[in-house]
Amino acid sequence: MEVCDYDFEDLVNSIALLNLSIEIKPKDVFLYLERGKLYQKIFNYNQAIKDFEKALTIDNCNIIDIYFNLALAYANKNSLFAFIKSIVEVLRLDDEDAKDHADYIFGDVSNLEKAMFYLEELLKRNPEHLQGRIELNNLKQKLNKHAK
């Protein structure tokens, strides 16, 4: 969604209200999730990522929505490896909502294959990256599972 679809001042005011709400209820996952979404709308992806990661440390009741938004923030920031890692986390949940979120992001399996291709290319540049290899294997397993 573009900033021009909203009044920038309204977005900033909403963030300010969420800041106050977080001071009052610092353990409310929903507040971090919503503030992160607003930060994305004003293209502040670093702060959005911080909010989504903070939400993950508090509670995992909205874990699919949190990882979904985290993946979008990484995609918008062009952090491909972190994006793929977030998607792998969504797919690991292995439930219908998670699959719907992953389908929304990737569109179809061909995009998942494209994501794997890019991850493989990144790993060619840094073959010693163990976590990257693990994520690639996990992604391949998920792709095989979706193919069945």
KAWOWO-V985620 format. One line per field, one symbol per residue. phi: phi as a letter, one per 20 degrees, with the letter a starting at -180 (. if undefined). psi: psi as a letter, one per 20 degrees, with the letter a starting at -180 (. if undefined). burial: # if it has 9 or more other C-alpha atoms within 8 Angstrom, else .. A space follows every 10 residues. Layout:
phi: ???
psi: ???
burial: ???
//
This chain:
phi: .efffcegff ffffffffgf ffffcfdegg ffffffffgf fdmefffffg ffffgffead fdgffffgff ffffffemeg fffffffgff ffflcfffff fffffenbff ffffffgfff fffffcfeff ffffffffff ffffffff
psi: pqhiiroghg gghggghhgg hhhgmijogh ghgghghghh hjkmhghggg gghghhigqk hkhghghghg ggghghikng ghggghghgg hhhlrggghg gghgghgrhh hghgggghgg ghhhhmiing hggghggggg ggghghh.
burial: ..#....#.. #..##..#.. ##.....##. ###.###### ##.##.#### ######.##. ..##.##### #####...## .######### #......##. ###..#.... ###.##.### ..#....... .##.##.### .##.....
//
